[in-house]
C-alpha cells in the first residue's frame, strides 16, 4: 500500500514527539546535528553526522554516516511507498550489499505555525499555515564503509508535495534517510534511487531548527 499524507502525519508526529532532537547549533560551516537511529529506537547512527548550510537563496546539506550493515536493521517492504511518491511500484526489497539509500528534505517555512506542537505530516498538506514541503535530496549505492549523501534546494523550487521553499534562513528542516535494500539493475535501479520508501519508524533522521541569531 502507499502511505497517505494523513497516515504520515500521525507517524511523523509520533516519532518526532517521542525523541528526535532538533539542532540549533550554528557556525560559519553551517548547523550540525546527530543522525538519529532508525525510528529513534536504535542508537545514534553518527554524532554530528549531518550539516545544514543556510543562505538567502537556498539550503545545502551533507550527511556522512557509517554504512548500516546489511541485515542489522529493519527493512521496509516494496508496497510501503510514501503517499508523495511519483512512482507507482518499487522492486522487492532484498538484504545484501551494496544497498541503496535515499534522503528526503522536509521543510517548514513557518515552523511557528506547525500544529500539535511539532512540525509533521499535516503541516505540508495543501494550505497548511506552516507551509511545509518535501524535496528529494539524494540517492546513493552504499559501496563502502561510509555513506555520503548531499544535496541542495533553492527558493521557489517546486517540491514533490506541499509549498516551495520560501524562507531558508528561518525554516525548520528535517532530513530523512530511507533504505531500499540491495541495489538492482536497469529501470528498477532508477526507481530505487528516486522513490520514498517506508515510514518514520524505518527512517534515520536529522532535524534542524532555525539558526540562533548571530551564531
MDAnalysis code that builds the backbone (N, CA, C; Angstrom):
import MDAnalysis as mda
import numpy as np

u = mda.Universe.empty(645, n_residues=215, atom_resindex=np.repeat(np.arange(215), 3), trajectory=True)
u.add_TopologyAttr("name", ["N", "CA", "C"] * 215)
u.add_TopologyAttr("resid", np.arange(1, 216))
u.add_TopologyAttr("resname", ["UNK", "UNK", "UNK", "UNK", "UNK", "UNK", "UNK", "UNK", "UNK", "UNK", "UNK", "UNK", "UNK", "UNK", "UNK", "UNK", "UNK", "UNK", "UNK", "UNK", "UNK", "UNK", "UNK", "UNK", "UNK", "UNK", "UNK", "UNK", "UNK", "UNK", "UNK", "UNK", "UNK", "UNK", "UNK", "UNK", "UNK", "UNK", "UNK", "UNK", "UNK", "UNK", "UNK", "UNK", "UNK", "UNK", "UNK", "UNK", "UNK", "UNK", "UNK", "UNK", "UNK", "UNK", "UNK", "UNK", "UNK", "UNK", "UNK", "UNK", "UNK", "UNK", "UNK", "UNK", "UNK", "UNK", "UNK", "UNK", "UNK", "UNK", "UNK", "UNK", "UNK", "UNK", "UNK", "UNK", "UNK", "UNK", "UNK", "UNK", "UNK", "UNK", "UNK", "UNK", "UNK", "UNK", "UNK", "UNK", "UNK", "UNK", "UNK", "UNK", "UNK", "UNK", "UNK", "UNK", "UNK", "UNK", "UNK", "UNK", "UNK", "UNK", "UNK", "UNK", "UNK", "UNK", "UNK", "UNK", "UNK", "UNK", "UNK", "UNK", "UNK", "UNK", "UNK", "UNK", "UNK", "UNK", "UNK", "UNK", "UNK", "UNK", "UNK", "UNK", "UNK", "UNK", "UNK", "UNK", "UNK", "UNK", "UNK", "UNK", "UNK", "UNK", "UNK", "UNK", "UNK", "UNK", "UNK", "UNK", "UNK", "UNK", "UNK", "UNK", "UNK", "UNK", "UNK", "UNK", "UNK", "UNK", "UNK", "UNK", "UNK", "UNK", "UNK", "UNK", "UNK", "UNK", "UNK", "UNK", "UNK", "UNK", "UNK", "UNK", "UNK", "UNK", "UNK", "UNK", "UNK", "UNK", "UNK", "UNK", "UNK", "UNK", "UNK", "UNK", "UNK", "UNK", "UNK", "UNK", "UNK", "UNK", "UNK", "UNK", "UNK", "UNK", "UNK", "UNK", "UNK", "UNK", "UNK", "UNK", "UNK", "UNK", "UNK", "UNK", "UNK", "UNK", "UNK", "UNK", "UNK", "UNK", "UNK", "UNK", "UNK", "UNK", "UNK", "UNK", "UNK", "UNK", "UNK", "UNK", "UNK", "UNK", "UNK"])
u.atoms.positions = np.array([
    [0.840, -1.195, 0.000],
    [0.000, 0.000, 0.000],
    [0.873, 1.241, 0.000],
    [0.311, 2.381, -0.364],
    [1.035, 3.650, -0.333],
    [0.683, 4.387, 0.945],
    [1.695, 5.027, 1.532],
    [1.450, 5.821, 2.731],
    [0.815, 7.137, 2.325],
    [-0.356, 7.437, 2.876],
    [-1.047, 8.683, 2.563],
    [-0.489, 9.811, 3.409],
    [-0.816, 11.058, 3.012],
    [-0.387, 12.207, 3.797],
    [-0.975, 12.148, 5.200],
    [-2.228, 11.690, 5.309],
    [-2.844, 11.612, 6.625],
    [-2.126, 10.595, 7.493],
    [-1.771, 9.464, 6.893],
    [-1.052, 8.448, 7.644],
    [0.317, 8.919, 8.073],
    [1.011, 9.602, 7.176],
    [2.324, 10.126, 7.521],
    [2.247, 11.162, 8.627],
    [1.172, 11.931, 8.653],
    [1.044, 12.963, 9.678],
    [1.140, 12.352, 11.064],
    [0.367, 11.303, 11.303],
    [0.379, 10.679, 12.613],
    [1.689, 10.005, 12.921],
    [2.263, 9.324, 11.928],
    [3.505, 8.602, 12.150],
    [4.666, 9.541, 12.426],
    [4.799, 10.589, 11.623],
    [5.882, 11.542, 11.839],
    [5.700, 12.244, 13.180],
    [4.477, 12.587, 13.524],
    [4.243, 13.247, 14.798],
    [4.687, 12.366, 15.950],
    [4.356, 11.076, 15.878],
    [4.714, 10.164, 16.959],
    [6.215, 10.052, 17.113],
    [6.923, 9.931, 15.985],
    [8.371, 9.767, 16.049],
    [9.044, 11.041, 16.529],
    [8.653, 12.187, 15.975],
    [9.298, 13.445, 16.343],
    [9.027, 13.783, 17.793],
    [7.788, 13.615, 18.227],
    [7.437, 13.950, 19.598],
    [8.166, 13.045, 20.575],
    [8.360, 11.784, 20.195],
    [8.969, 10.812, 21.100],
    [10.399, 11.165, 21.439],
    [11.226, 11.484, 20.392],
    [12.628, 11.594, 20.775],
    [13.512, 12.422, 19.876],
    [13.140, 12.708, 18.654],
    [14.062, 13.404, 17.773],
    [14.374, 14.785, 18.312],
    [15.668, 15.074, 18.463],
    [16.121, 16.352, 18.997],
    [16.457, 17.278, 17.843],
    [15.936, 18.497, 17.875],
    [16.181, 19.470, 16.820],
    [17.424, 20.269, 17.157],
    [18.336, 20.376, 16.197],
    [19.592, 21.090, 16.431],
    [19.408, 22.581, 16.225],
    [20.048, 23.356, 17.110],
    [20.112, 24.800, 16.912],
    [21.554, 25.280, 16.875],
    [22.503, 24.329, 16.882],
    [23.906, 24.721, 16.862],
    [24.265, 25.302, 15.513],
    [24.967, 26.443, 15.495],
    [25.322, 27.081, 14.241],
    [26.788, 27.462, 14.215],
    [27.332, 27.580, 13.008],
    [28.708, 28.035, 12.840],
    [28.857, 28.534, 11.433],
    [30.067, 29.041, 11.118],
    [30.329, 29.511, 9.760],
    [30.205, 28.390, 8.758],
    [30.387, 27.153, 9.235],
    [30.293, 25.994, 8.359],
    [28.886, 25.420, 8.320],
    [27.952, 26.057, 8.985],
    [26.587, 25.567, 8.997],
    [26.221, 24.917, 10.314],
    [24.972, 24.531, 10.426],
    [24.489, 23.827, 11.604],
    [24.852, 22.346, 11.496],
    [25.164, 21.750, 12.636],
    [25.434, 20.324, 12.675],
    [24.542, 19.652, 13.705],
    [24.157, 18.409, 13.441],
    [23.392, 17.653, 14.409],
    [23.611, 16.165, 14.180],
    [23.200, 15.365, 15.170],
    [23.341, 13.913, 15.056],
    [22.378, 13.351, 14.017],
    [22.785, 12.255, 13.421],
    [21.861, 11.442, 12.628],
    [21.339, 10.363, 13.568],
    [20.066, 10.435, 13.867],
    [19.462, 9.552, 14.850],
    [19.263, 8.142, 14.301],
    [19.187, 7.184, 15.223],
    [18.974, 5.797, 14.838],
    [17.628, 5.598, 14.173],
    [17.470, 4.477, 13.527],
    [16.258, 4.171, 12.762],
    [15.025, 4.304, 13.657],
    [14.115, 5.205, 13.266],
    [12.914, 5.434, 14.049],
    [13.201, 5.911, 15.457],
    [14.448, 6.297, 15.708],
    [14.943, 6.701, 17.018],
    [14.855, 5.587, 18.050],
    [14.662, 4.338, 17.612],
    [14.636, 3.210, 18.530],
    [16.011, 2.575, 18.669],
    [16.955, 3.005, 17.835],
    [18.315, 2.482, 17.847],
    [19.281, 3.589, 18.261],
    [20.525, 3.233, 18.614],
    [21.499, 4.263, 18.977],
    [21.747, 5.243, 17.832],
    [22.289, 6.397, 18.190],
    [22.644, 7.407, 17.184],
    [23.532, 6.774, 16.123],
    [23.207, 7.021, 14.863],
    [23.993, 6.460, 13.761],
    [25.302, 7.208, 13.590],
    [25.276, 8.539, 13.747],
    [26.501, 9.341, 13.591],
    [26.359, 10.638, 14.366],
    [27.232, 10.864, 15.338],
    [27.233, 12.128, 16.061],
    [27.694, 13.255, 15.129],
    [26.922, 14.343, 15.110],
    [27.210, 15.482, 14.216],
    [27.398, 15.017, 12.776],
    [26.662, 14.000, 12.387],
    [26.824, 13.438, 11.043],
    [26.122, 14.205, 9.945],
    [25.266, 15.165, 10.315],
    [24.526, 15.940, 9.313],
    [24.841, 17.416, 9.465],
    [25.045, 18.084, 8.349],
    [25.330, 19.523, 8.318],
    [24.344, 20.208, 7.384],
    [23.787, 21.319, 7.827],
    [22.878, 22.122, 7.013],
    [23.473, 23.515, 6.872],
    [23.587, 23.988, 5.629],
    [24.118, 25.322, 5.345],
    [22.990, 26.161, 4.753],
    [22.699, 27.265, 5.421],
    [21.602, 28.138, 5.007],
    [22.140, 29.354, 4.251],
    [21.418, 29.777, 3.245],
    [21.704, 31.023, 2.534],
    [20.373, 31.670, 2.182],
    [20.414, 32.928, 1.804],
    [19.171, 33.639, 1.499],
    [18.438, 33.028, 0.308],
    [19.185, 32.333, -0.562],
    [18.560, 31.793, -1.768],
    [18.423, 30.274, -1.760],
    [18.707, 29.624, -0.621],
    [18.529, 28.181, -0.620],
    [19.190, 27.473, 0.548],
    [19.155, 26.141, 0.505],
    [19.705, 25.278, 1.541],
    [20.613, 24.234, 0.914],
    [21.700, 23.912, 1.620],
    [22.567, 22.804, 1.220],
    [22.774, 21.901, 2.424],
    [22.916, 20.615, 2.167],
    [23.162, 19.696, 3.265],
    [24.196, 18.660, 2.856],
    [24.826, 18.068, 3.861],
    [25.679, 16.908, 3.640],
    [25.550, 15.987, 4.848],
    [25.581, 14.709, 4.580],
    [25.457, 13.686, 5.612],
    [26.585, 12.688, 5.432],
    [27.233, 12.324, 6.524],
    [28.264, 11.291, 6.496],
    [28.024, 10.356, 7.674],
    [27.716, 9.099, 7.372],
    [27.413, 8.117, 8.416],
    [28.088, 6.798, 8.078],
    [28.348, 5.959, 9.092],
    [28.797, 4.605, 8.779],
    [27.694, 3.876, 8.010],
    [28.059, 3.158, 6.980],
    [27.065, 2.427, 6.203],
    [26.390, 1.378, 7.084],
    [25.065, 1.417, 7.213],
    [24.387, 0.386, 8.011],
    [24.698, -1.015, 7.479],
    [25.037, -1.915, 8.373],
    [25.388, -3.276, 7.986],
    [24.151, -3.999, 7.454],
    [24.231, -4.585, 6.246],
    [23.073, -5.314, 5.720],
    [22.566, -6.353, 6.713],
    [21.253, -6.346, 6.920],
    [20.632, -7.295, 7.832],
    [20.625, -6.865, 9.280],
    [21.238, -5.706, 9.607],
    [21.342, -5.278, 11.003],
    [20.218, -4.329, 11.414],
    [19.324, -4.010, 10.502],
    [18.264, -3.054, 10.796],
    [16.971, -3.535, 10.166],
    [15.877, -2.824, 10.442],
    [14.563, -3.211, 9.921],
    [14.351, -2.620, 8.526],
    [13.895, -3.453, 7.612],
    [13.708, -3.045, 6.227],
    [12.235, -2.749, 5.936],
    [11.983, -1.822, 4.998],
    [10.618, -1.637, 4.511],
    [10.255, -2.763, 3.550],
    [9.011, -2.813, 3.165],
    [8.583, -3.712, 2.096],
    [8.257, -2.895, 0.862],
    [8.231, -3.539, -0.281],
    [8.109, -2.830, -1.557],
    [6.789, -2.075, -1.693],
    [5.777, -2.438, -0.909],
    [4.481, -1.763, -1.028],
    [4.376, -0.533, -0.134],
    [5.443, -0.205, 0.590],
    [5.394, 0.917, 1.523],
    [5.887, 2.216, 0.884],
    [5.394, 2.523, -0.301],
    [5.717, 3.789, -0.947],
    [4.994, 4.927, -0.236],
    [5.712, 6.004, 0.008],
    [5.089, 7.168, 0.629],
    [4.034, 7.754, -0.299],
    [3.043, 8.422, 0.294],
    [1.952, 8.972, -0.496],
    [2.389, 10.028, -1.482],
    [3.571, 10.614, -1.304],
    [4.078, 11.644, -2.204],
    [5.047, 11.076, -3.231],
    [5.116, 9.754, -3.330],
    [5.993, 9.133, -4.328],
    [5.450, 9.354, -5.735],
    [6.354, 9.627, -6.671],
    [5.963, 9.756, -8.075],
    [5.974, 8.396, -8.770],
    [6.477, 7.363, -8.092],
    [6.482, 6.007, -8.633],
    [5.280, 5.238, -8.103],
    [4.762, 4.327, -8.915],
    [3.633, 3.503, -8.502],
    [4.089, 2.159, -7.946],
    [5.305, 1.758, -8.253],
    [5.814, 0.469, -7.806],
    [7.258, 0.622, -7.331],
    [7.723, -0.386, -6.629],
    [9.110, -0.438, -6.173],
    [9.552, -1.893, -6.245],
    [10.797, -2.159, -6.658],
    [11.253, -3.552, -6.701],
    [11.244, -4.172, -5.309],
    [11.162, -5.500, -5.257],
    [11.225, -6.195, -3.981],
    [12.472, -5.788, -3.215],
    [12.322, -5.643, -1.911],
    [13.433, -5.226, -1.061],
    [14.170, -6.468, -0.569],
    [15.436, -6.581, -0.954],
    [16.264, -7.722, -0.579],
    [17.446, -7.257, 0.269],
    [17.880, -8.096, 1.186],
    [19.022, -7.786, 2.039],
    [20.307, -8.187, 1.337],
    [21.318, -7.311, 1.361],
    [22.608, -7.666, 0.783],
    [23.332, -6.492, 0.181],
    [24.647, -6.452, 0.382],
    [25.455, -5.352, -0.141],
    [25.676, -5.491, -1.642],
    [25.804, -4.344, -2.347],
    [25.619, -2.987, -1.833],
    [24.144, -2.616, -1.788],
    [23.787, -1.806, -0.802],
    [22.398, -1.404, -0.648],
    [22.214, 0.067, -1.027],
    [20.967, 0.405, -1.346],
    [20.615, 1.754, -1.798],
    [19.957, 2.530, -0.662],
    [20.349, 3.795, -0.541],
    [19.743, 4.696, 0.438],
    [19.386, 6.012, -0.255],
    [18.277, 6.589, 0.150],
    [17.885, 7.907, -0.350],
    [17.640, 8.831, 0.834],
    [17.730, 10.144, 0.576],
    [17.451, 11.124, 1.626],
    [16.425, 12.116, 1.099],
    [15.503, 12.497, 1.974],
    [14.392, 13.382, 1.634],
    [14.417, 14.571, 2.574],
    [14.273, 15.766, 2.012],
    [14.309, 17.002, 2.793],
    [12.885, 17.510, 2.971],
    [12.477, 17.636, 4.232],
    [11.160, 18.189, 4.552],
    [11.388, 19.563, 5.170],
    [10.800, 20.593, 4.579],
    [10.989, 21.955, 5.066],
    [9.660, 22.534, 5.544],
    [9.748, 23.380, 6.559],
    [8.581, 24.089, 7.071],
    [8.964, 25.565, 7.111],
    [8.415, 26.331, 6.173],
    [8.790, 27.739, 6.046],
    [8.452, 28.555, 7.287],
    [7.372, 28.204, 7.964],
    [6.924, 28.963, 9.133],
    [6.669, 27.986, 10.278],
    [7.740, 27.476, 10.914],
    [7.560, 26.443, 11.937],
    [6.727, 26.882, 13.129],
    [6.650, 28.173, 13.388],
    [5.824, 28.655, 14.497],
    [4.349, 28.342, 14.272],
    [3.980, 28.071, 13.013],
    [2.594, 27.775, 12.677],
    [2.303, 26.273, 12.611],
    [3.279, 25.446, 12.946],
    [3.045, 23.998, 12.926],
    [1.989, 23.626, 13.967],
    [1.135, 22.680, 13.633],
    [0.065, 22.270, 14.521],
    [0.555, 21.227, 15.521],
    [-0.197, 21.056, 16.578],
    [0.039, 19.988, 17.560],
    [1.393, 20.089, 18.252],
    [2.033, 21.251, 18.189],
    [3.283, 21.433, 18.900],
    [4.505, 20.871, 18.218],
    [4.368, 20.297, 17.030],
    [5.525, 19.778, 16.287],
    [5.219, 19.857, 14.802],
    [6.278, 19.971, 14.006],
    [6.129, 20.036, 12.550],
    [6.146, 18.614, 11.994],
    [5.059, 18.236, 11.324],
    [4.949, 16.883, 10.811],
    [4.041, 16.850, 9.587],
    [3.472, 15.688, 9.304],
    [2.791, 15.476, 8.031],
    [1.656, 16.429, 7.710],
    [0.845, 16.811, 8.723],
    [-0.277, 17.690, 8.401],
    [0.162, 19.109, 8.087],
    [1.439, 19.428, 8.329],
    [1.944, 20.776, 8.079],
    [2.505, 20.962, 6.673],
    [2.490, 19.902, 5.848],
    [2.788, 20.110, 4.436],
    [1.587, 19.764, 3.555],
    [0.409, 19.635, 4.188],
    [-0.819, 19.477, 3.416],
    [-1.152, 20.802, 2.721],
    [-1.978, 20.733, 1.706],
    [-2.347, 21.930, 0.942],
    [-2.959, 22.986, 1.860],
    [-2.447, 24.197, 1.794],
    [-2.983, 25.301, 2.571],
    [-2.533, 25.343, 4.012],
    [-1.624, 24.448, 4.425],
    [-1.175, 24.429, 5.811],
    [-0.455, 25.727, 6.165],
    [-0.697, 26.240, 7.369],
    [-0.132, 27.534, 7.780],
    [1.387, 27.499, 7.858],
    [1.970, 26.339, 8.191],
    [3.431, 26.236, 8.301],
    [4.110, 26.195, 6.942],
    [3.346, 26.008, 5.886],
    [3.853, 25.983, 4.501],
    [5.002, 24.978, 4.352],
    [4.705, 23.727, 4.719],
    [5.694, 22.671, 4.590],
    [5.756, 22.125, 3.177],
    [6.906, 21.567, 2.832],
    [7.090, 20.945, 1.520],
    [8.140, 19.849, 1.596],
    [8.102, 18.923, 0.639],
    [9.021, 17.792, 0.613],
    [9.807, 17.794, -0.689],
    [11.119, 17.589, -0.567],
    [12.021, 17.539, -1.714],
    [12.851, 16.258, -1.680],
    [13.189, 15.773, -2.859],
    [14.166, 14.689, -2.932],
    [15.553, 15.278, -2.731],
    [16.355, 14.654, -1.849],
    [17.669, 15.174, -1.561],
    [18.783, 14.485, -2.317],
    [18.851, 13.147, -2.233],
    [19.966, 12.419, -2.847],
    [19.620, 10.937, -2.824],
    [20.323, 10.169, -3.635],
    [20.208, 8.718, -3.638],
    [21.551, 8.112, -3.969],
    [21.974, 7.101, -3.195],
    [23.308, 6.532, -3.367],
    [23.295, 5.021, -3.190],
    [24.219, 4.377, -3.887],
    [24.544, 2.982, -3.609],
    [25.676, 2.990, -2.590],
    [25.456, 2.359, -1.445],
    [26.451, 2.359, -0.375],
    [27.458, 1.242, -0.634],
    [28.547, 1.599, -1.301],
    [29.524, 0.592, -1.718],
    [30.814, 0.674, -0.921],
    [30.750, 1.271, 0.276],
    [31.935, 1.367, 1.133],
    [31.522, 1.418, 2.586],
    [32.477, 1.678, 3.459],
    [32.206, 1.721, 4.894],
    [31.470, 2.989, 5.313],
    [31.603, 4.060, 4.512],
    [30.949, 5.324, 4.810],
    [29.921, 5.653, 3.740],
    [28.763, 6.119, 4.182],
    [27.708, 6.561, 3.284],
    [27.685, 8.078, 3.277],
    [27.898, 8.660, 2.101],
    [27.919, 10.113, 1.942],
    [26.716, 10.540, 1.110],
    [25.945, 11.473, 1.647],
    [24.767, 11.989, 0.963],
    [24.822, 13.507, 0.998],
    [24.417, 14.148, -0.083],
    [24.429, 15.610, -0.119],
    [23.385, 16.097, -1.108],
    [23.049, 17.371, -0.995],
    [22.081, 17.937, -1.916],
    [21.807, 19.391, -1.606],
    [20.980, 20.001, -2.417],
    [20.622, 21.401, -2.215],
    [19.269, 21.664, -2.836],
    [18.585, 22.668, -2.325],
    [17.363, 23.171, -2.943],
    [17.426, 24.688, -2.913],
    [16.741, 25.308, -3.825],
    [16.757, 26.769, -3.928],
    [15.354, 27.310, -3.667],
    [15.274, 28.562, -3.304],
    [13.982, 29.182, -3.054],
    [13.128, 29.125, -4.318],
    [11.869, 28.807, -4.125],
    [10.934, 28.729, -5.240],
    [10.953, 27.422, -5.993],
    [11.919, 26.558, -5.708],
    [11.998, 25.269, -6.407],
    [10.761, 24.438, -6.084],
    [10.180, 23.819, -7.104],
    [8.948, 23.058, -6.911],
    [9.209, 21.813, -6.069],
    [8.437, 21.597, -5.003],
    [8.586, 20.402, -4.190],
    [7.801, 19.237, -4.784],
    [8.015, 18.045, -4.236],
    [7.210, 16.893, -4.627],
    [5.771, 17.063, -4.154],
    [5.629, 17.660, -2.996],
    [4.300, 17.981, -2.481],
    [4.443, 19.125, -1.493],
    [3.376, 19.880, -1.301],
    [3.398, 20.982, -0.358],
    [3.877, 22.282, -0.969],
    [4.352, 23.180, -0.099],
    [4.757, 24.524, -0.516],
    [6.242, 24.563, -0.861],
    [6.638, 25.420, -1.808],
    [8.064, 25.561, -2.132],
    [8.824, 26.282, -1.029],
    [10.138, 26.082, -1.010],
    [10.996, 26.773, -0.054],
    [10.922, 28.270, -0.298],
    [10.594, 29.027, 0.753],
    [10.494, 30.476, 0.638],
    [11.363, 31.204, 1.655],
    [11.694, 30.551, 2.765],
    [12.410, 31.234, 3.845],
    [13.509, 30.330, 4.394],
    [14.577, 30.118, 3.632],
    [15.610, 29.163, 4.065],
    [16.308, 29.536, 5.364],
    [16.382, 30.810, 5.702],
    [17.074, 31.215, 6.918],
    [16.277, 30.901, 8.171],
    [14.977, 30.741, 8.036],
    [14.112, 30.544, 9.198],
    [13.295, 29.264, 9.158],
    [13.491, 28.457, 8.140],
    [12.726, 27.220, 8.018],
    [13.235, 26.152, 8.983],
    [12.331, 25.293, 9.442],
    [12.733, 24.068, 10.132],
    [12.945, 23.010, 9.055],
    [14.009, 22.223, 9.192],
    [14.399, 21.276, 8.148],
    [14.588, 19.892, 8.755],
    [13.945, 18.901, 8.141],
    [14.111, 17.502, 8.530],
    [14.749, 16.752, 7.361],
    [15.803, 16.007, 7.629],
    [16.426, 15.141, 6.637],
    [16.129, 13.698, 7.023],
    [15.489, 12.955, 6.142],
    [15.048, 11.592, 6.430],
    [15.725, 10.626, 5.469],
    [16.416, 9.628, 6.014],
    [17.147, 8.653, 5.200],
    [16.348, 7.361, 5.137],
    [16.101, 6.886, 3.916],
    [15.339, 5.659, 3.692],
    [16.223, 4.579, 3.083],
    [15.958, 3.339, 3.454],
    [16.650, 2.190, 2.880],
    [15.802, 1.577, 1.772],
    [16.488, 1.030, 0.759],
    [15.801, 0.372, -0.361],
    [16.311, -1.037, -0.597],
    [17.161, -1.536, 0.270],
    [17.689, -2.887, 0.116],
    [18.758, -2.981, -0.950],
    [19.079, -4.187, -1.307],
    [20.172, -4.442, -2.244],
    [19.923, -3.773, -3.591],
    [20.971, -3.170, -4.130],
    [20.861, -2.471, -5.413],
    [20.529, -3.449, -6.533],
    [19.611, -3.038, -7.391],
    [19.245, -3.825, -8.566],
    [19.704, -3.070, -9.811],
    [19.422, -3.608, -10.971],
    [19.881, -3.004, -12.216],
    [18.701, -2.554, -13.078],
    [19.023, -1.843, -14.148],
    [18.012, -1.433, -15.114],
    [17.066, -0.379, -14.580],
    [15.840, -0.392, -15.098],
    [14.851, 0.614, -14.724],
    [14.535, 0.563, -13.232],
    [14.583, -0.627, -12.644],
    [14.294, -0.749, -11.219],
    [15.332, -0.022, -10.368],
    [16.554, 0.075, -10.862],
    [17.585, 0.805, -10.115],
    [17.232, 2.284, -10.065],
    [16.755, 2.833, -11.153],
    [16.323, 4.235, -11.167],
    [15.202, 4.438, -10.162],
    [14.257, 3.501, -10.083],
    [13.154, 3.616, -9.126],
    [13.692, 3.597, -7.704],
    [14.644, 2.708, -7.418],
    [15.231, 2.672, -6.081],
    [15.809, 4.029, -5.677],
    [16.499, 4.671, -6.603],
    [17.197, 5.916, -6.303],
    [16.271, 7.133, -6.254],
    [15.019, 6.947, -6.624],
    [14.127, 8.104, -6.750],
    [12.767, 7.906, -6.092],
    [12.627, 6.923, -5.224],
    [11.336, 6.654, -4.605],
    [11.431, 6.729, -3.083],
    [10.538, 7.481, -2.439],
    [10.482, 7.473, -0.979],
    [9.828, 6.177, -0.501],
    [10.528, 5.411, 0.295],
    [10.035, 4.099, 0.706],
    [10.070, 3.992, 2.222],
    [9.026, 3.416, 2.781],
    [8.974, 3.200, 4.212],
    [8.130, 4.230, 4.935],
    [8.405, 4.406, 6.232],
    [7.668, 5.321, 7.087],
    [8.599, 5.761, 8.215],
    [8.194, 6.727, 9.051],
    [9.114, 7.248, 10.062],
    [9.725, 6.215, 10.992],
    [9.047, 5.103, 11.240],
    [9.623, 4.088, 12.114],
    [10.794, 3.368, 11.458],
    [10.965, 3.549, 10.144],
    [12.013, 2.863, 9.395],
    [13.085, 3.818, 8.879],
    [12.973, 5.093, 9.187],
    [13.903, 6.086, 8.661],
    [14.895, 6.535, 9.730],
    [16.091, 6.890, 9.292],
    [17.056, 7.613, 10.113],
    [16.801, 9.105, 9.897],
    [17.049, 9.940, 10.892],
    [16.688, 11.344, 10.738],
    [17.657, 12.319, 11.371],
    [17.727, 13.501, 10.765],
    [18.469, 14.637, 11.318],
    [17.544, 15.845, 11.231],
    [17.445, 16.613, 12.322],
    [16.441, 17.661, 12.430],
    [17.095, 18.982, 12.818],
    [16.756, 20.038, 12.085],
    [17.361, 21.359, 12.284],
    [16.277, 22.409, 12.498],
    [16.395, 23.157, 13.589],
    [15.541, 24.326, 13.782],
    [16.225, 25.521, 13.120],
    [15.522, 26.669, 13.008],
    [16.209, 27.872, 12.500],
    [17.435, 28.177, 13.349],
    [18.475, 28.691, 12.692],
    [19.716, 29.001, 13.394],
    [19.473, 30.101, 14.429],
    [20.250, 30.038, 15.512],
    [20.167, 31.091, 16.524],
    [20.721, 32.404, 15.949],
    [20.082, 33.529, 16.226],
    [20.594, 34.822, 15.738],
    [22.032, 35.039, 16.172],
    [22.857, 35.423, 15.210],
    [24.248, 35.735, 15.499],
    [25.157, 34.552, 15.637],
    [24.659, 33.332, 15.482],
    [25.514, 32.168, 15.662],
    [26.214, 31.798, 14.364],
])
